[in-house]
């Protein structure tokens, strides 16, 4: 289990497509493995669409 998780701003920027390619890849790989962060990212994405 990882000890470092992306902050909410990074997850929002990832969702918006505003991260550099290397940073976006790191977030993507983390989200593939971390259910908690994937859930947070989905929630933040839903709020951004409001």
Rosetta constraint file for C-alpha pairs under 8 A:
AtomPair CA 5 CA 30 HARMONIC 7.88 0.50
AtomPair CA 5 CA 37 HARMONIC 7.13 0.50
AtomPair CA 6 CA 10 HARMONIC 6.01 0.50
AtomPair CA 6 CA 11 HARMONIC 6.53 0.50
AtomPair CA 6 CA 27 HARMONIC 7.14 0.50
AtomPair CA 6 CA 37 HARMONIC 7.57 0.50
AtomPair CA 7 CA 11 HARMONIC 6.45 0.50
AtomPair CA 8 CA 12 HARMONIC 6.16 0.50
AtomPair CA 8 CA 40 HARMONIC 7.89 0.50
AtomPair CA 8 CA 41 HARMONIC 7.76 0.50
AtomPair CA 8 CA 44 HARMONIC 7.77 0.50
AtomPair CA 9 CA 13 HARMONIC 6.09 0.50
AtomPair CA 10 CA 14 HARMONIC 6.00 0.50
AtomPair CA 10 CA 19 HARMONIC 7.98 0.50
AtomPair CA 11 CA 15 HARMONIC 6.17 0.50
AtomPair CA 11 CA 27 HARMONIC 7.57 0.50
AtomPair CA 11 CA 41 HARMONIC 5.73 0.50
AtomPair CA 11 CA 44 HARMONIC 7.69 0.50
AtomPair CA 12 CA 16 HARMONIC 6.21 0.50
AtomPair CA 12 CA 41 HARMONIC 7.15 0.50
AtomPair CA 12 CA 44 HARMONIC 6.53 0.50
AtomPair CA 12 CA 45 HARMONIC 6.89 0.50
AtomPair CA 13 CA 17 HARMONIC 6.12 0.50
AtomPair CA 13 CA 18 HARMONIC 5.11 0.50
AtomPair CA 13 CA 19 HARMONIC 6.02 0.50
AtomPair CA 14 CA 18 HARMONIC 6.02 0.50
AtomPair CA 14 CA 19 HARMONIC 5.70 0.50
AtomPair CA 14 CA 24 HARMONIC 6.01 0.50
AtomPair CA 14 CA 27 HARMONIC 7.27 0.50
AtomPair CA 15 CA 41 HARMONIC 7.59 0.50
AtomPair CA 15 CA 45 HARMONIC 6.53 0.50
AtomPair CA 17 CA 24 HARMONIC 7.95 0.50
AtomPair CA 19 CA 23 HARMONIC 6.02 0.50
AtomPair CA 19 CA 24 HARMONIC 5.48 0.50
AtomPair CA 20 CA 24 HARMONIC 5.99 0.50
AtomPair CA 21 CA 25 HARMONIC 6.11 0.50
AtomPair CA 22 CA 26 HARMONIC 6.38 0.50
AtomPair CA 23 CA 27 HARMONIC 6.36 0.50
AtomPair CA 24 CA 28 HARMONIC 6.05 0.50
AtomPair CA 25 CA 29 HARMONIC 6.08 0.50
AtomPair CA 26 CA 30 HARMONIC 6.17 0.50
AtomPair CA 27 CA 31 HARMONIC 6.09 0.50
AtomPair CA 28 CA 32 HARMONIC 6.22 0.50
AtomPair CA 29 CA 33 HARMONIC 6.75 0.50
AtomPair CA 30 CA 34 HARMONIC 5.95 0.50
AtomPair CA 30 CA 37 HARMONIC 7.97 0.50
AtomPair CA 31 CA 35 HARMONIC 6.91 0.50
AtomPair CA 31 CA 37 HARMONIC 6.10 0.50
AtomPair CA 31 CA 38 HARMONIC 5.10 0.50
AtomPair CA 32 CA 38 HARMONIC 7.58 0.50
AtomPair CA 34 CA 38 HARMONIC 6.18 0.50
AtomPair CA 35 CA 39 HARMONIC 6.07 0.50
AtomPair CA 36 CA 40 HARMONIC 6.36 0.50
AtomPair CA 37 CA 41 HARMONIC 5.99 0.50
AtomPair CA 38 CA 42 HARMONIC 6.18 0.50
AtomPair CA 39 CA 43 HARMONIC 6.23 0.50
AtomPair CA 40 CA 44 HARMONIC 6.13 0.50
AtomPair CA 41 CA 45 HARMONIC 5.99 0.50
AtomPair CA 42 CA 46 HARMONIC 6.14 0.50
AtomPair CA 43 CA 47 HARMONIC 6.28 0.50
AtomPair CA 44 CA 48 HARMONIC 6.17 0.50
AtomPair CA 45 CA 49 HARMONIC 6.50 0.50
AtomPair CA 46 CA 50 HARMONIC 6.88 0.50
